[in-house]
């Protein structure tokens, strides 16, 4: 119950600030676009993993030992 009250209080506090920010952004579109672009360029903190190598370049299990198992 306490969590619900806290969530409602936060929403009531942030709501007017959001409306004010949207109105300000509409008045100053170029500045808002620039600020959003800078936030997207420098503010987003995420990392990406490189894609896995193709199957042809993937290493065989056992490495060089796999060659010794082949019949001659």
Contact map, one row per residue, 1 for C-alpha under 8 A:
111110000000000000000000000000000000000000000000000000000000000000000000
111111000000000000000000000000000000000000000000000000000000000000000000
111111100000000000000000000000000000000000000000000000000000000000000000
111111110000000000000000000000000000000000000000000000000000000000000000
111111111000000000000000000000000000000000000000000000000000000000000000
011111111100000000000000000000000000000000000000000000000000000000000000
001111111110000000000000000000000000000000000000000000000000000000000000
000111111111000000000000000000000000000000000000000000000000000000000000
000011111111100000000000000000000000000000000000000000000000000000000000
000001111111110000000000000000000000000000000000000000000000000000000000
000000111111111000000000000000000000000000000000000000000000000000000000
000000011111111100000000000000000000000000000000000000000000000000000000
000000001111111110000000000000000000000000000000000000000000000000000000
000000000111111111000000000000000000000000000000000000000000000000000000
000000000011111111100000000000000000000000000000000000000000000000000000
000000000001111111110000000000000000000000000000000000000000000000000000
000000000000111111111000000000000000000000000000000000000000000000000000
000000000000011111111100000000000000000000000000000000000000000000000000
000000000000001111111110000000000000000000000000000000000000000000000000
000000000000000111111111000000000000000000000000000000000000000000000000
000000000000000011111111100000000000000000000000000000000000000000000000
000000000000000001111111110000000000000000000000000000000000000000000000
000000000000000000111111111000000000000000000000000000000000000000000000
000000000000000000011111111100000000000000000000000000000000000000000000
000000000000000000001111111110110000000000000000000000000000000000000000
000000000000000000000111111110000000000000000000000000000000000000000000
000000000000000000000011111110000000000000000000000000000000000000000000
000000000000000000000001111111110000000000000000000000000000000000000000
000000000000000000000000111111111000000000000000000000000000000000000000
000000000000000000000000000111111100000000000000000000000000000000000000
000000000000000000000000100111111110000000000000000000000000000000000000
000000000000000000000000100111111111000000000000000000000000000000000000
000000000000000000000000000011111111100000000000000000000000000000000000
000000000000000000000000000001111111110000000000000000000000000000000000
000000000000000000000000000000111111111000000000000000000000000000000000
000000000000000000000000000000011111111100000000000000000000000000000000
000000000000000000000000000000001111111110000000000000000000000000000000
000000000000000000000000000000000111111111100000000000000000000000000000
000000000000000000000000000000000011111111110000000000000000000000000000
000000000000000000000000000000000001111111110000000000000000000000000000
000000000000000000000000000000000000111111110000000000000000000000000000
000000000000000000000000000000000000011111111000000000000000000000000000
000000000000000000000000000000000000011111111000000000000000000000000000
000000000000000000000000000000000000001111111100000000000000000000000000
000000000000000000000000000000000000000001111110000000000000000000000000
000000000000000000000000000000000000000000011111000000000000000000000000
000000000000000000000000000000000000000000001111100000000000000000000000
000000000000000000000000000000000000000000000111110000000000000000000000
000000000000000000000000000000000000000000000011111000000000000000000000
000000000000000000000000000000000000000000000001111100000000000000000000
000000000000000000000000000000000000000000000000111110000000000000000000
000000000000000000000000000000000000000000000000011111000000000000000000
000000000000000000000000000000000000000000000000001111101100000000000000
000000000000000000000000000000000000000000000000000111111100000000000000
000000000000000000000000000000000000000000000000000011111100000000000000
000000000000000000000000000000000000000000000000000001111100000000000000
000000000000000000000000000000000000000000000000000011111110000000000000
000000000000000000000000000000000000000000000000000011111111000000000000
000000000000000000000000000000000000000000000000000000001111101000000000
000000000000000000000000000000000000000000000000000000000111111001000000
000000000000000000000000000000000000000000000000000000000011111001000000
000000000000000000000000000000000000000000000000000000000001111111000000
000000000000000000000000000000000000000000000000000000000011111111000000
000000000000000000000000000000000000000000000000000000000000011111110000
000000000000000000000000000000000000000000000000000000000000011111111000
000000000000000000000000000000000000000000000000000000000001111111111100
000000000000000000000000000000000000000000000000000000000000000111111100
000000000000000000000000000000000000000000000000000000000000000111111100
000000000000000000000000000000000000000000000000000000000000000011111110
000000000000000000000000000000000000000000000000000000000000000001111111
000000000000000000000000000000000000000000000000000000000000000000001111
000000000000000000000000000000000000000000000000000000000000000000000111
